[in-house]
Amino acid sequence: HVEAQSGVNKTYANVVKKDPGVNNRQDVTMKCVAFSYDAEEKDLLRLKKAFVGVALHPRMTYNIQDAFHSQGYFGVKVTPMDSNLTLLEGREDGEVEALMEDVCEWLNQWFGEIRQWKPKDVDSDRIAWLKVYGIPTHAWNVNFFDQVSKPWGSFMNTDDTTSKKLSMDVARILIRTSCQKVVDEFI
């Protein structure tokens, strides 16, 4: 064990028990930093022509560009902004607007809303990978991964190594979360 500077014995047992005299890693609060940024004029000019699509089904933003291409719509670049929002940019001026007029019903299967881009458009949800250590082999399944994910968000998927049980030392779990803090906890 290690003697802490405060004179408290910082043993593994004390840390696990969350002994009040021991500074536990989970108890450290993060400082919030704010800053301002002046965007480049060329970026603002490009984005003023863009649209934001709110995905009808969260996390589908990463598949929408492929769907556009499979239907022959190559004039619109679809860029995921995270799990709910996509940036829609026409390769030529008016391309997105034309698509919205011509194939509105097709777009409605992907988007609940399409609106002009605004500087404040930021997805409040994000997709994040969790690494989970120490899972018993009998709990190595989707039901367990779903339960483990709940404190931070909703379970989406696992990586191939985890799902195929090629290695069972660490599970990599993909979650959707609105949590904006670092997830580094013992459960």
Order of alpha helices (4+ residues) and beta strands (2+ residues): beta-beta-alpha-alpha-beta-alpha-beta-beta-alpha-alpha-beta-beta-alpha-beta-alpha-beta
